[in-house]
Amino acid sequence: MSTQTFHATGLTCGHCASAVQEELTALDGVEGAEVTVVKDGASTIVVTTVRDLGQDEVSAALDEAGGYELVTPLGA
């Protein structure tokens, strides 16, 4: 198992975090997801998984959870 860290904007509360966790843990190979909400900034999402997740599938899960935006690291 490994962990991957992502950042997203638009999350403002615990309900947002729960929605993101639910969508991410529904993905194949994801064992868990922890979300730290930063209300006016980029929230941190740490995913424990048995395989590497692609940005497209994480972005789709964030969109499904509530229209949250995946922050692409600078230089990526």
N, C-alpha and C positions, 0 to 999 in steps of 0.2 A: 504494500500500500504506500501511497505517497500523498503529499498535499500540494495543492496549487492555490495561489492567492490571486484574486481578482479585485478590481475596484469598480464601483458603480455610483452614479449620481441619481438623485431623486428620492432616495429613501429618507423618511422623516420620523419613523416610529417603529415600535415593536411589531405592529401588524405588518408593516412593509417587510421587516426582517423575516417574519414567519412565512410570508408569501414566497419570498425568494428561497428560503430554505426548503419549502415544500416542492417548488418547481425543480430545484437542483437535485434534491434527493430522489426525484422520480426518474432522473437520467440513468441510463444503464451504466453500471460500474461505480456509481457514487455511493459511498458509505455514510457520508455525513457532510453537513455544511454549517459553518458558524458565521454569523453576520454581525459586524460591529457597525452600528448606524452612526454616521456623521451627518447631522441634519442639514447643514449648509455647505457640505463638501463631498468628498469621495468616501463612501462607505467601504469597509474592507470585508471581503468574503473569502473565507478559507475553506476549501473543499477537500475532503479526504476521499480518495478514489483509487481504484485498482487500475485505472488507465488514464492517460492524458486526455483532458477535455479540450476541444477546439473552441476558439473564440466565438465562432458562429453559433455553436450549440449553447454556450453560456449566454450569449447575447439574446438568443431566442427564448431561453428560460426566463431571463430578466424581463423581457418584453411581455411574456405571458403572465408573469407575476404581477405586473402593474405598470408596464411601460418604462421601466428603469433603463438607464443607459450605461452600457459597459464602457469604462474609461480605458482606452488603449494607451499603454505606456508610451512615453516619448521615444521616438526612434524605432518604433515597431511598425 
